[in-house]
């Protein structure tokens, strides 16, 4: 039968739409199937208090070359994340304030922290991005959790607390859940541990005017009817000359397919008997991180007026991470906070009013009682999202990365893979989603060209 498209792409997040855009430009026909009623995947920008805010991924950094190029090509604009002023560190029940990059910890803890940041960056550079399972100590590091490594090598309570806070902020997970090998790969993929945690010259340096979902919306607008919404995919089956993709009462045929959803969602799909064991392991053993994101808007930026940057981190309370979320003009003051890891799992599924009260109390602890009276509030429980099951990214369980090997990116017959989990650069970020979509498109352009 005549195929509906050369390539059927499953998932209209940034990765899938990037692949569709690149393939279309290369002359291939595409069809993008999206389970949600919207495009954007783990990006979602919507009005709150009269201004568009990001309830999903939102930041880009100066070293994230793939997404920066895409932003420029789409005619979008960026603006700097506000970070001037005093920061808050809430640790062991004590609220501390500080300026600069290093947190307000005892001197011995600071020295211990800096020494171990250098050490971790050095170990990360020993993990090959293309094949982390071939690192010199891959088997040992993969069965070791970050928590176990921390207990062995970091003696001071302050440095341990700082690493715990950073881990939850970066991964939406606890140190006890993370493979040390994957932690090192992730650090290498993103240029070091400090760039992952910093605003200035770091992964949180800039935001996109109109919201990060604008990337997906612009691409989808250009693709037009080639993007099909409310089309959840249940099976991707291979035949001699192509693939058949089955949804709820509908089927589509293509020569090839790109699966551009998190591995945890691919686990729900039927791939017949075509997938090798390592690929099936990737679906089963990459659960999503645990994140609930909250945004509160205010009549005035009272924290700025008091000299605060809006940055706060904590090892107690519901909100573990906070930033200034004011728009580019400065006319719509806002704070954004995150429930992370165990805390997010404790709050998922609970009524929004309860989360609202808890989040505002955390903001008030950081910046004062004015935080209790927002103009508007919104949150998104990503754990409860059926087409995400978490955020920011799928995280290999200890022992999984060496078992998976090359299978996370390797095509399986006519099925190719995209998504930020598969990226070599910017893994876990929008940058990684763009990189992975471009890689999948390059793979398929080569195959399509060879058969014409």
C-alpha positions as CSV (number, residue, x, y, z in Angstrom):
1,X,0.0,0.0,0.0
2,X,1.1,3.6,-0.6
3,X,2.7,5.0,2.6
4,X,1.2,8.1,4.2
5,X,4.7,9.5,4.5
6,X,8.3,8.6,4.1
7,X,8.8,9.0,7.9
8,X,6.2,8.8,10.6
9,X,7.3,10.7,13.7
10,X,5.8,9.8,17.1
11,X,5.8,12.8,19.4
12,X,5.4,16.5,18.7
13,X,7.8,17.7,21.3
14,X,10.9,19.7,20.3
15,X,12.8,16.6,19.3
16,X,10.1,15.2,17.0
17,X,9.3,18.5,15.4
18,X,13.0,19.3,14.9
19,X,13.4,15.9,13.1
20,X,10.3,16.7,11.0
21,X,11.5,20.1,10.1
22,X,14.9,18.8,9.0
23,X,13.5,15.9,7.0
24,X,11.0,18.2,5.2
25,X,13.8,20.5,4.3
26,X,15.7,17.5,2.9
27,X,12.8,16.7,0.6
28,X,11.2,13.8,2.6
29,X,7.5,13.6,3.4
30,X,6.6,13.4,7.1
31,X,3.7,12.8,9.4
32,X,3.9,13.8,13.1
33,X,1.6,12.0,15.5
34,X,1.1,13.6,19.0
35,X,-1.0,12.1,21.8
36,X,-1.7,15.4,23.5
37,X,-4.0,18.1,22.2
38,X,-1.0,20.4,21.9
39,X,2.6,20.4,20.6
40,X,5.6,21.1,22.8
41,X,6.1,17.9,24.9
42,X,7.9,18.9,28.0
43,X,7.6,22.6,27.2
44,X,4.4,24.4,28.0
45,X,3.9,28.2,28.0
46,X,0.6,29.7,29.0
47,X,-0.8,32.9,30.5
48,X,-0.7,33.4,34.2
49,X,-1.6,36.7,35.7
50,X,-1.6,38.4,32.3
51,X,1.8,37.2,31.2
52,X,2.9,34.0,29.4
53,X,5.0,31.8,31.8
54,X,6.7,28.5,31.3
55,X,5.3,25.6,33.2
56,X,7.8,23.2,31.5
57,X,11.4,23.6,30.3
58,X,12.3,27.3,29.9
59,X,16.1,28.0,30.1
60,X,18.9,28.0,27.5
61,X,22.6,28.6,28.1
62,X,25.4,30.1,26.0
63,X,27.0,26.8,25.3
64,X,23.8,25.1,24.0
65,X,24.6,25.6,20.4
66,X,21.8,23.5,18.9
67,X,18.9,25.2,20.5
68,X,20.5,28.7,20.1
69,X,20.8,28.1,16.4
70,X,17.2,26.9,16.2
71,X,16.0,30.0,18.2
72,X,17.8,32.3,15.7
73,X,16.4,30.4,12.7
74,X,12.9,30.6,13.9
75,X,13.2,34.4,14.6
76,X,12.6,34.1,18.3
77,X,14.3,36.4,20.9
78,X,16.1,35.6,24.1
79,X,16.5,37.7,27.3
80,X,18.7,37.3,30.3
81,X,17.6,35.5,33.5
82,X,17.6,38.0,36.4
83,X,20.1,37.1,39.0
84,X,21.4,40.3,40.7
85,X,21.3,40.5,44.4
86,X,21.4,38.3,47.5
87,X,20.7,34.6,47.3
88,X,19.1,32.3,49.9
89,X,20.4,29.0,51.2
90,X,18.0,27.2,53.5
91,X,19.9,24.2,54.9
92,X,19.4,22.1,58.1
93,X,16.5,24.4,59.0
94,X,18.7,27.5,59.0
95,X,18.1,30.3,56.4
96,X,21.4,31.8,55.2
97,X,22.0,34.6,52.7
98,X,25.0,35.1,50.5
99,X,26.3,36.7,47.3
100,X,28.5,35.3,44.6
101,X,28.7,31.7,43.3
102,X,29.6,29.7,46.4
103,X,26.9,29.1,49.1
104,X,27.0,30.3,52.6
105,X,28.7,27.3,54.2
106,X,31.6,26.9,56.7
107,X,35.0,27.3,55.2
108,X,36.0,23.7,55.5
109,X,32.7,22.7,53.8
110,X,33.4,25.2,51.0
111,X,36.9,23.9,50.5
112,X,35.6,20.3,50.4
113,X,32.9,21.3,48.0
114,X,35.2,23.0,45.6
115,X,37.7,20.1,45.7
116,X,35.0,17.6,44.8
117,X,33.5,19.8,42.1
118,X,37.0,19.7,40.4
119,X,37.2,15.9,41.1
120,X,33.7,15.2,39.6
121,X,34.4,17.3,36.5
122,X,37.7,15.4,36.0
123,X,35.9,12.0,36.3
124,X,33.2,13.1,34.0
125,X,35.7,13.9,31.2
126,X,36.7,10.3,31.4
127,X,33.2,9.1,30.3
128,X,32.9,9.0,26.5
129,X,29.7,10.8,25.4
130,X,29.2,8.4,22.4
131,X,29.5,5.3,24.6
132,X,29.5,5.9,28.4
133,X,29.4,2.1,28.9
134,X,33.0,1.9,27.7
135,X,34.4,4.3,30.4
136,X,37.4,2.8,32.2
137,X,35.4,2.1,35.4
138,X,31.9,1.9,33.7
139,X,30.8,-1.3,35.4
140,X,31.8,-0.1,38.9
141,X,30.4,3.4,38.4
142,X,27.1,2.2,37.0
143,X,26.3,0.0,40.0
144,X,27.4,2.7,42.4
145,X,24.9,5.4,43.2
146,X,25.8,9.0,43.6
147,X,24.8,8.7,47.2
148,X,27.2,5.9,47.8
149,X,30.0,7.8,46.1
150,X,29.2,10.9,48.2
151,X,29.3,8.9,51.5
152,X,32.8,7.5,50.5
153,X,34.4,10.7,49.3
154,X,32.8,13.8,50.8
155,X,33.4,14.2,54.5
156,X,31.8,17.6,55.4
157,X,28.1,18.0,56.0
158,X,28.0,21.3,54.1
159,X,29.5,19.8,50.9
160,X,27.2,16.8,51.1
161,X,24.2,19.1,51.5
162,X,25.2,21.2,48.6
163,X,25.6,18.2,46.3
164,X,22.2,16.8,47.4
165,X,20.6,20.2,46.6
166,X,22.3,20.4,43.3
167,X,21.3,16.8,42.4
168,X,17.7,17.4,43.1
169,X,17.7,20.7,41.1
170,X,19.5,19.2,38.1
171,X,17.8,15.8,37.9
172,X,14.5,16.0,39.9
173,X,15.8,12.9,41.7
174,X,17.6,11.9,44.9
175,X,21.3,11.0,44.9
176,X,20.3,7.4,46.0
177,X,18.4,7.0,42.8
178,X,21.2,8.0,40.4
179,X,23.8,5.8,38.7
180,X,27.1,7.4,39.3
181,X,28.1,6.6,35.7
182,X,25.0,8.4,34.4
183,X,25.7,11.4,36.7
184,X,29.2,11.7,35.2
185,X,27.9,11.3,31.6
186,X,25.3,14.0,32.3
187,X,27.9,16.4,33.7
188,X,30.2,15.8,30.7
189,X,27.3,16.2,28.3
190,X,26.5,19.7,29.7
191,X,30.0,21.0,30.1
192,X,30.7,20.5,33.8
193,X,28.9,20.6,37.2
194,X,29.0,24.3,37.8
195,X,27.5,25.2,34.4
196,X,24.5,23.0,35.2
197,X,23.8,24.9,38.4
198,X,24.6,28.5,37.4
199,X,22.8,31.3,35.8
200,X,25.6,33.5,34.5
201,X,27.3,31.6,31.6
202,X,25.3,28.5,32.8
203,X,22.3,26.4,31.8
204,X,19.9,28.9,33.3
205,X,21.4,32.0,31.6
206,X,18.5,33.0,29.3
207,X,14.8,32.6,28.6
208,X,12.8,32.9,25.4
209,X,10.4,35.7,24.9
210,X,6.9,34.3,24.6
211,X,7.9,31.1,26.3
212,X,10.0,28.1,25.4
213,X,7.0,26.3,23.8
214,X,7.3,28.9,21.0
215,X,10.0,26.7,19.4
216,X,7.5,23.9,18.9
217,X,4.7,26.2,18.0
218,X,6.7,27.9,15.3
219,X,7.8,24.6,13.8
220,X,4.4,23.0,14.0
221,X,2.8,26.1,12.3
222,X,5.2,25.7,9.3
223,X,4.4,21.9,9.1
224,X,0.7,22.6,9.1
225,X,-1.5,19.5,8.5
226,X,1.5,17.2,8.7
227,X,1.1,17.4,12.5
228,X,-1.8,15.3,13.9
229,X,-2.9,16.0,17.5
230,X,-4.9,13.8,19.8
231,X,-3.3,10.8,18.1
232,X,-1.8,8.5,20.8
233,X,0.3,5.7,19.3
234,X,-0.2,2.2,20.7
235,X,2.0,0.1,18.3
236,X,4.9,0.5,15.8
237,X,5.2,-2.7,13.7
238,X,7.7,-3.3,11.0
239,X,7.1,-4.9,7.6
240,X,9.5,-5.8,4.8
241,X,9.0,-2.4,3.1
242,X,8.0,-0.1,5.9
243,X,6.3,0.4,9.2
244,X,2.7,0.4,10.3
245,X,1.8,2.7,13.2
246,X,-1.4,2.0,15.1
247,X,-3.4,4.4,17.2
248,X,-6.8,4.4,18.7
249,X,-8.8,3.1,15.8
250,X,-6.5,4.5,13.2
251,X,-3.4,3.3,11.4
252,X,-0.7,5.0,9.3
253,X,2.0,3.6,7.0
254,X,5.5,4.9,6.4
255,X,8.8,3.8,5.1
256,X,10.5,4.6,8.5
257,X,9.5,5.8,11.9
258,X,11.1,8.1,14.5
259,X,10.0,7.5,18.1
260,X,10.6,10.9,19.8
261,X,9.1,10.3,23.2
262,X,10.8,9.5,26.6
263,X,11.8,5.8,26.9
264,X,9.3,5.4,29.8
265,X,6.4,6.2,27.3
266,X,7.9,4.0,24.6
267,X,7.5,1.2,27.1
268,X,3.7,1.4,26.6
269,X,4.0,0.8,22.9
270,X,4.0,-2.6,21.1
271,X,7.0,-3.0,18.9
272,X,6.3,-6.6,18.1
273,X,9.4,-8.8,18.3
274,X,11.7,-6.4,16.6
275,X,13.4,-4.8,19.5
276,X,16.7,-6.2,21.0
277,X,16.8,-6.9,24.7
278,X,19.0,-3.9,25.4
279,X,16.5,-1.5,23.8
280,X,13.7,-3.1,25.8
281,X,15.8,-2.5,28.9
282,X,16.1,1.2,28.0
283,X,12.3,1.5,28.0
284,X,11.9,-0.3,31.3
285,X,14.8,1.2,33.2
286,X,14.7,4.9,32.4
287,X,12.0,6.3,34.7
288,X,11.4,10.0,34.6
289,X,12.5,12.5,37.2
290,X,10.0,13.8,39.7
291,X,9.0,17.5,39.4
292,X,6.1,19.8,40.2
293,X,6.7,23.3,38.9
294,X,4.9,26.3,40.5
295,X,4.7,30.0,39.4
296,X,3.3,32.9,41.4
297,X,2.9,36.4,40.0
298,X,2.9,39.6,42.1
299,X,1.9,43.2,41.9
300,X,5.5,44.3,42.7
301,X,8.9,42.6,42.7
302,X,9.2,42.9,46.5
303,X,12.2,40.6,46.6
304,X,14.1,42.7,44.2
305,X,13.2,45.8,46.2
306,X,14.6,44.1,49.3
307,X,17.9,43.3,47.4
308,X,17.2,39.6,46.6
309,X,17.9,38.0,43.3
310,X,15.0,35.6,43.6
311,X,17.3,32.6,43.8
312,X,16.8,30.2,46.7
313,X,17.7,26.5,47.4
314,X,16.6,24.4,50.3
315,X,17.0,20.9,51.7
316,X,13.7,21.2,53.6
317,X,10.2,22.3,52.8
318,X,8.2,21.7,49.6
319,X,9.9,24.1,47.3
320,X,13.6,23.1,47.0
321,X,14.6,25.5,44.2
322,X,13.4,29.0,43.3
323,X,14.2,31.7,40.7
324,X,12.9,35.1,39.7
325,X,10.4,34.5,36.9
326,X,9.7,38.1,35.9
327,X,9.1,38.7,32.2
328,X,11.6,40.5,29.8
329,X,10.0,43.9,30.3
330,X,10.0,43.7,34.1
331,X,6.3,44.6,34.2
332,X,5.0,41.2,35.4
333,X,6.9,40.2,38.6
334,X,6.9,36.5,39.3
335,X,8.7,33.7,41.2
336,X,9.1,30.1,40.0
337,X,9.7,27.2,42.3
338,X,10.2,23.4,42.1
339,X,9.1,20.5,44.2
340,X,11.8,17.9,43.5
341,X,12.5,14.2,44.0
342,X,11.0,12.7,47.1
343,X,9.2,15.9,47.9
344,X,7.5,16.0,44.5
345,X,6.4,12.4,44.9
346,X,5.0,13.3,48.3
347,X,2.9,16.1,46.8
348,X,1.8,14.6,43.5
349,X,-1.9,14.2,43.0
350,X,-2.8,16.4,46.0
351,X,-5.2,19.3,45.5
352,X,-3.9,22.4,43.9
353,X,-5.0,24.6,46.8
354,X,-2.8,22.5,49.2
355,X,0.2,22.8,46.9
356,X,-0.4,26.5,46.4
357,X,-0.4,27.1,50.2
358,X,2.7,25.1,50.7
359,X,4.6,26.7,47.8
360,X,3.7,30.2,49.0
361,X,4.8,29.4,52.5
362,X,8.2,28.3,51.1
363,X,8.5,31.6,49.1
364,X,7.6,33.5,52.3
365,X,10.4,31.7,54.2
366,X,12.9,32.7,51.5
367,X,11.8,36.3,50.8
368,X,9.2,37.5,53.4
369,X,5.5,37.4,54.1
370,X,4.6,39.4,51.0
371,X,5.0,36.2,49.1
372,X,1.8,34.9,50.6
373,X,-0.3,37.3,48.6
374,X,0.2,36.6,44.9
375,X,-1.8,38.2,42.1
376,X,-2.0,34.8,40.4
377,X,-0.7,31.3,40.8
378,X,-0.4,28.2,38.6
379,X,1.4,24.9,38.9
380,X,1.9,21.7,36.9
381,X,2.3,18.3,38.4
382,X,4.5,16.6,35.8
383,X,4.4,13.3,37.5
384,X,0.6,13.2,37.0
385,X,0.9,14.1,33.3
386,X,-0.1,10.9,31.4
387,X,2.0,11.8,28.4
388,X,5.1,12.6,30.4
389,X,4.9,10.8,33.8
390,X,7.6,13.1,35.1
391,X,10.3,15.6,34.2
392,X,12.8,16.7,33.3
393,X,14.3,13.6,31.7
394,X,14.5,9.8,31.9
395,X,17.1,8.6,34.3
396,X,18.8,5.2,33.9
397,X,18.6,3.1,37.1
398,X,21.9,1.9,38.6
399,X,23.2,-0.9,36.4
400,X,21.1,0.0,33.4
401,X,23.5,2.2,31.4
402,X,26.1,-0.6,30.9
403,X,23.3,-3.1,30.1
404,X,21.8,-0.7,27.5
405,X,25.1,0.0,25.8
406,X,24.6,1.7,22.4
407,X,20.9,0.8,22.2
408,X,19.6,4.1,23.4
409,X,20.5,5.7,20.0
410,X,21.0,2.8,17.6
411,X,18.2,2.3,15.0
412,X,16.1,-0.9,15.3
413,X,15.4,-1.9,11.8
414,X,13.2,0.9,10.3
415,X,12.7,2.5,13.7
416,X,14.9,5.4,14.8
417,X,15.0,7.2,18.2
418,X,15.1,10.8,19.3
419,X,14.5,12.7,22.5
420,X,16.8,14.6,24.9
421,X,17.5,11.2,26.7
422,X,19.4,10.2,23.5
423,X,21.5,13.4,23.1
424,X,25.3,13.5,23.3
425,X,25.3,17.3,24.0
426,X,22.8,19.0,26.3
427,X,21.3,15.8,27.5
428,X,18.2,16.6,29.6
429,X,17.7,20.0,28.1
430,X,15.9,21.6,25.2
431,X,19.3,21.7,23.5
432,X,19.5,17.9,23.7
433,X,16.1,17.6,22.2
434,X,17.1,19.7,19.2
435,X,20.4,17.8,18.8
436,X,18.6,14.4,18.9
437,X,16.0,15.4,16.4
438,X,18.7,16.7,14.0
439,X,20.7,13.4,14.4
440,X,17.6,11.2,13.7
441,X,16.9,13.3,10.6
442,X,20.4,12.9,9.3
443,X,20.3,9.2,9.8
444,X,17.0,8.9,7.9
445,X,18.0,11.4,5.1
446,X,21.0,9.1,4.4
447,X,18.8,6.0,4.3
448,X,16.1,7.6,2.1
449,X,18.7,9.0,-0.3
450,X,20.3,5.6,-0.6
451,X,17.0,4.0,-1.7
452,X,16.0,6.5,-4.3
